[in-house]
Amino acid sequence: MVKAVVGANWGDEGKGKITDMLAREADIIIRFQGGANAGHTIVNDYGKFALHTLPSGVFYRHTTSIIGNGVALNIPVFINEIHSITDRNVPMPNILVSDRAQIVMPYHILFDQYEEERLGGKSFGSTKSGIAPFYSDKYAKIGFQVCELFDGEGLKGKLASVCETKNVLLEHLYHKPLLDVEELYATLQEYRDMIAPFVCDTSAYLDKAIKEGKNILLEGQLGTLKDPDHGIYPMVTSSSTLAAYGAIGAGIPPYEIRQVVTVCKAYSSAVGAGAFVSEIFGEEAEELRRRGGDGGEYGATTGRPRRMGWFDCVASRYGCRLQGTTDVAFTVLDVLGYLDEIPVCTGYEVDGTVTEDFPVTWKLEKAKPVLETLPGWKCDIRGIRKYEELPENCRKYIEFVEAHIGYPITMVSNGPGREDIIYRQSALCR
C-alpha cells in the first residue's frame, strides 16, 4: 500500500514527525520532489535532527529510503547529510537514488543568489539553494540527470554547450565571473564518485515492491500553498507539492496512492514572502513563535524566524481538497495551552464580501481575516494518549476546526516526540 504525507499550507506543518512516526510500519520511504531548500525536524531516541534531502524514515533500520526522480539533488549536501546522522550514532541507512533524478549544479546556487540580488526589494524570498534555476533548466531540457555523470565524453560536450549560454547571462546581466568547463567537469567527476554507491533504477525497484505488497510512504516537501499551479503564485516553490505529483516524482502509477495524510498545524506559520491572511504581528506573534515547535518557530534550513498566524480554515480546507486528503494529522496542539482564548480564521473579507473559498492571489492580497474566538484550555496536554482525556475545550477546538475544514482529523500531535500522538476516530469517518 502507498501512503502520501503532505502539507496543507505553507510548509513547516510537522510532516517530518508524522513521516517518522508512520515509517515504523513502512518498508520504503520516498522523497518525490523539492530539494535541500526546506527541512523536516525530527525528534527521536537519537536526538533532534533537521533533515533536508533525506527522507524522514532514515532512522529505522528496517526501511529503505529513496531519492526519487522528482527531487532536486544537491549531491554534496546529500552526502554531508548522511554523515551528519551517522556521526551521531545513527546506523547507516539503506538509501537508493534514482538514476533519473537531476542534479543541482554549482551554478544553480550562484544564479539563485544573483537573481535575488538583482531583484532587491522585489525578490521572492528564496532560500538561495538553487531550486528555481534548477527547475528552469530541467524544463528547458538543459539539466543533468544522475545517469549522465557516467557518460564521460557526452557529459563534457553538454557542459560546454550549457556553459556557453550561462556565460552570456553572467557577463551581460549579472556582471559576474564566467563558468569554466574544465573546472565544472572535474567537480562532476567528484559528484559521480560520491553518488555511485546509491544509484539504481528506483522506478523498477518500486514496481517490484508494490507487487510484493510492501508498505510505501511518499514524503512531500512544503505544502499546497507553495505549489506552482495551485499555490500563492508567484511566491511559490518550483516543484509540485501535491500528493498527485508523488506518482510522477517517484515513478509509480497514480492509482497506487491509496491514503493521503495531510498535515495541518494547530496554528499557522510560514517562511518567505507571500499572502498570509491570518498573520499576526508584534509581541503576540513573538510569544507564539517562541513557544512553538520544539525550540521555537525557525526554518529548519534557513534558521529564519517564521511568520506566525492563527489557524486558517479557508486555506486549510483548500489545501486538503487539492491534496486529496483522506486523513488530517493535526500537529503542535500542545503549543496553544498558554492562551486564554484562541482566534480561528473562518472566512476572508474581500472588498466587503465574506467568502469561505480560497481566492486567486491578487484577491488574496486584499483579504482580511474573519475571526471566531474559542476558549483555551490553559494547561499542558503533553503525555496524554487518549482523545477522551484531553480537556473539553481542547477537544472542542479540534472538532471546531474539523467541522470547518471538512476533512477527518484522525491524528493529533501533542508534543515533538514519536510517542506524542493521539489516534482518534473522527466523527466524519463514522
HELIX and SHEET records of a PDB file:
HELIX    1   1 LYS A   15  LEU A   22  1                                   8    
HELIX    2   2 ALA A   23  GLU A   25  5                                   3    
HELIX    3   3 ILE A   75  THR A   86  1                                  12    
HELIX    4   4 PRO A  106  LEU A  119  1                                  14    
HELIX    5   5 GLY A  120  LYS A  122  5                                   3    
HELIX    6   6 ILE A  131  TYR A  139  1                                   9    
HELIX    7   7 VAL A  146  PHE A  150  5                                   5    
HELIX    8   8 GLY A  152  LEU A  169  1                                  18    
HELIX    9   9 LEU A  170  TYR A  174  3                                   5    
HELIX   10  10 VAL A  181  ILE A  195  1                                  15    
HELIX   11  11 ALA A  196  PHE A  198  5                                   3    
HELIX   12  12 THR A  202  LYS A  211  1                                  10    
HELIX   13  13 THR A  224  LYS A  226  5                                   3    
HELIX   14  14 ALA A  243  ALA A  250  1                                   8    
HELIX   15  15 PRO A  254  GLU A  256  5                                   3    
HELIX   16  16 GLY A  282  ARG A  291  1                                  10    
HELIX   17  17 CYS A  313  GLN A  323  1                                  11    
HELIX   18  18 LEU A  333  TYR A  338  5                                   6    
HELIX   19  19 THR A  361  LEU A  364  1                                   4    
HELIX   20  20 TYR A  387  GLU A  389  5                                   3    
HELIX   21  21 GLU A  392  ILE A  405  1                                  14    
HELIX   22  22 ALA A  427  CYS A  429  5                                   3    
SHEET    1   A10 VAL A 199  CYS A 200  0                                        
SHEET    2   A10 ASN A  94  SER A  98  1                                        
SHEET    3   A10 THR A  64  ILE A  67  1                                        
SHEET    4   A10 ILE A  28  ARG A  31  1                                        
SHEET    5   A10 ILE A 216  GLY A 223  1                                        
SHEET    6   A10 VAL A   2  GLY A   7  1                                        
SHEET    7   A10 ILE A 257  LYS A 265  1                                        
SHEET    8   A10 ASP A 327  THR A 331  1                                        
SHEET    9   A10 ILE A 409  SER A 413  1                                        
SHEET   10   A10 ILE A 421  TYR A 423 -1                                        
SHEET    1   B 2 HIS A  40  ASN A  44  0                                        
SHEET    2   B 2 GLY A  47  LEU A  51 -1                                        
SHEET    1   C 2 ALA A  72  LEU A  73  0                                        
SHEET    2   C 2 GLN A 102  ILE A 103  1                                        
SHEET    1   D 3 SER A 268  ALA A 270  0                                        
SHEET    2   D 3 ARG A 307  GLY A 309 -1                                        
SHEET    3   D 3 GLU A 279  ILE A 280 -1                                        
SHEET    1   E 3 PHE A 311  ASP A 312  0                                        
SHEET    2   E 3 GLU A 341  VAL A 350  1                                        
SHEET    3   E 3 THR A 353  THR A 355 -1                                        
SHEET    1   F 3 PHE A 311  ASP A 312  0                                        
SHEET    2   F 3 GLU A 341  VAL A 350  1                                        
SHEET    3   F 3 LYS A 368  PRO A 375 -1                                        
END                                                                             
